[in-house]
């Protein structure tokens, strides 16, 4: 019986030393951090209410990880309604947070409601507009979606950048050159 306990103790010590040796080899089999991707996509996870006349920064952003030339593509869903007489619209654009400037020629009309009929019945709808632009950056750069509401006549009752299972607002990038 004593010999069995001694053998068991020796086996236990060997197992413990082997486990300690494996655990101290921290670089063996451990995952390395993933390199930033040359392409990516983000989706708006909330609705953004738009006050009249001001550009509103949405929480929808992507970070271009390297210097280079990128294709930027956005699908922007606008939700808009008003009571006649009304002429109201939503515009969206891409904003370079890093350089604090608009991405040139990225502004798009997302949705417009015009109704001059007599009556007090609310009118409106949803629409999605694409934005596709090319940008060259010299450093990692954050791009953000901005939007604004313009009330040309009357006032919008609802003006939002919208995103849900019926239609997501998204922003995508793809690095296409140095």
N, C-alpha and C positions, 0 to 999 in steps of 0.2 A: 504494500500500500504506500510505503514511504517512497519507493522508486516511482510509482505512478504520480504522486504529488510533485516530486522533483521534476519529472518529465513535463508535467503540466505547467509548472512554473517556468521552465526553460522555453517551452513553446509560447507562453504568454509574453515573456520578455522579448522574444524574437518578433512576435507580432507587434508589440508596442514600439520597438525600435524601428521596424519597417514603416509603420504608420507615421511615426515622427519624421522619418527621412522623407517620406512622400509629402507630408504637409509643409515641410520647410522648403521644398522646391517650388516656390511660388510662381515661377515663370513657366513651369511645365503644364501645358494644357490649359492655361488660363486664357480667357478671351481677350483679344486686343481691342482697343476702342475702334469703332467703325470710322473709316475715313468719310469726310463729308461727300455727299453725292453730287454729281454733275447735273442732276435733275431732281425735282421735288414738287409736291403739291400740298396746299393747305386749304381747309374748308372753314367757312365762317360758322361758328357754333352758336350764334345768337342772332336776334333781330336788333337792328340799329335804327333808332328813331332819328329823323333828320329835321332839325330846326330850319326855318326859312332863311335863305340867303347866305349861309356860311358853309364852307367846306368842313365836313366832319370826318375825322380819322376813325376808321373802323379797326377792330382788333385783328383783322385779317392781314397777316404779314408772311412773307417768305424772306429768307436770307440767302443771297447769292454767295456761295462759300469762297470763291476764288476770283481773282482778276480774270476778265475775259468778256466774250460776247455771249449774250443770252437772249433766247426767245422768251418773252413773257406773255402768258395767256390767262385771261380772267373770264369767268362767266358771272355776270352780276345780275341778281334778281331784285327787281324793284317792286314794291307794293305801294299803290297810290290810290287815294280816293278823295272826293270832295263833293260839295253840294252846289248845283248850278246857281248862278253862272260862275264857272270856274275854268281856269286855264293854268294848270300846274304841271311841273315836270321834275324828274330826277336826272341828274348827270353824275357820272362817276369818272374817276381818273386814277392813275397809278402815281404814287408819291415816293420819291427816293428819300427815305428817312435819314440816310447817311449823309447825303449832300444837301438835305433840306430844300429840295426842288422837285417840281413836277417832272415826270417822265415825258419828254416831248411828244406831242400829238397823241396822247393816250386818253384824252377826254372823250366820252361817249354819252349820247342821250340814251338813257336806260328805259324810261317810260314817260309818256305824257298823257294827261287827261284834259280834254277840251269839251266842255258842254255848256252851251249858252241857252238851252231850252228853259222855258218857264217851268217852275215847279220846285219842289224841295226834296225830291228823291235823290238819295246819294248815288253817285256813279264812280266807277273805278275799276281796278284790276291789277293783275300781276304780269310782268314781262321780264324776260331775261335778255341781256345784251352782252355780246362778246367784246373783249378788248384784246388785241394782239399787237405787240410792239417788239422791236429789237433794241437792246441796250448794251453799251460797252461800259464796263466798270474797271477801275484800277485797283480795287481792294474789295474785301468782303463787304457786301452792301445789303441793307434791309429795304425791301420794297413793301409799301402798304397801300391798301385800297382806301380811297377817300370818296365821299359822295356829298352832294348838296341837293337841296330842294329849292326850286324857284317858283314863286306864286306870281304869275304874270297878271292874273285876274282872279279875284276871290282868294280863298285859302284852302289848302289841303286839310282834310280831316285826319287822314292817315298818310304818312310818307316814311317809308322804311326801306332799308336794304334787308332783304329777307333770306332765310336759309333754313330749310327743313326737308323732310322726306319727299315732299312734292317738287322740290327743286332747290339744289344747293348753290350757294355763291362760293366760288372757288378761285384760287390764284395758283398758277403753275409756272415753273421755270425749267429751261433746258439749256445747258451750256453748249454752244455750237461752234465756238472758236476761241482762240487766245486773244 
